[in-house]
Amino acid sequence: MKKFPNDFIWGIATSSYQIEGATAIDGKGPSIWDAFSRIPGKTHNGETGEVACDHYHRFKEDIQLMKNIGIKAYRFSIAWSRIMPTGKETINEEGISFYNNLIDTLIEADITPWVTLYHWDLPLALQLEDDGWLGDSMPDYFAAYADVCFERFGDRVKNWITLNEPWVVAILGYGQGVLAPGRISSSEPYLAGHYLILAHGKAVNIYRSKYKHQNGLIGITNNCDWREPLTNSKEDKDAAERALEFFLAWFADPIYKGDYPMVMKERLGNRLPVFSEDEKEMITGSSDFFGLNHYTTMYASNSNGIIKEGSVYGNGGISKDQGVDLSLDKNWNLTLMQWAVVPWGCKKLLHWINERYNHPNIYITENGCAYADEIIDGQVNDQERLDFYQSYLKVCNEAINEGVKLKGYFAWSFMDNFEWALGYEKRFGLHYVDFKTLERLPKKSAYWYKDAISKNSVDF
Ligand code: PNW
């Protein structure tokens, strides 16, 4: 019972802007994150991803570290502007070579590449020329970029994720303005979300029609926290359900059922765009698996829109639109992100997805935690992170035994990296990075993860 299925995928994840560095060499064009992070006040201490972990130059060493802990799958993202400097047409062969070398080195190390096409680093030219995700031409530009990736890398890459967390792009990038491009609006998130879904749909359409012979899988990764009703009242139960619909069903319903949840249509009126019949047909069933990034849980109660934040990012979405108040239990342990450690919330969310979307294959494409790690006597004794992984993987194991088709798990993250607006202070890695020398050091949790992988179990 405590073992994972034999084909369970044990992975680890990163993203391009958070680790690569080398932001302006070998022909790479600027992205919105290069621009945004240079605006004074937008990131912690003015930090940027200019050097980050310098993975661009150290990827071989990094793959060796992955190999050392027995990682079977590595999820990374492609920096769109590294291979298409303006986001359109012109291809930068030096950028293509970098990802070719990365992919080849992974395969030699017996590590399966899982490639995310878009993890937030939009080519700056597309922001300036086409209004970024508010532009109606974006789905076509994204699909054309995806086409280049399938053509150049698809002979070796068999697992594709179109978009990472469209909710974050829409809400934090276009609603709260805390992430690039930094816009603040109560209607733009829903427009951006709409074009993100269509972009995903178009890319999948190209993959399935033009690259069928590559025999790969393609899907999308959405993020969602669990929302637990604060009380047993019908109002609070409805509020928790509504919060999950505004969070996850916003993106997953169109992809699994062809349209936005009714509650969003009712509450948002004309701020929520409408899919045409052709678009509905294109997006329905457009994900081969359910990619889920999950970090935390909050209580939800019915409200008239008073915003109580429980997170450094404000992961509530637009509270007024939902009529939901969020809160934390004071007994819950918090990570450095102020995200509560609530493993049972993860299990409830897995069951919610299993039921609402008709038992899809699920991959947790991110789960992890930030703590203030320090090197003491040459070691990082991150017991809290180890406990976090053990407790979350334990409920994953239980969910599998209860019938949830959870097929794999990717720890966030392989190494400490640039945590967006929060800079380098929030350490999520299984490997410690000294951002002065760029030396990497496996933490205690990395050795634990290695054991879990080798025993295919978390109870030992
Ligand atoms: C994810 N929220 O971001 C991203 O995919 C990673 O790039 C990031 O490093 C990691 O999680 C940790 O933050 C999120 O507010 C950002 O709910 C914000 C939220 C969720 C995920």
Residues whose N, C-alpha, C, O or C-beta is under 5 A from the ligand:
A	BS01	PNW	V168 N223 Y313 G314 N315
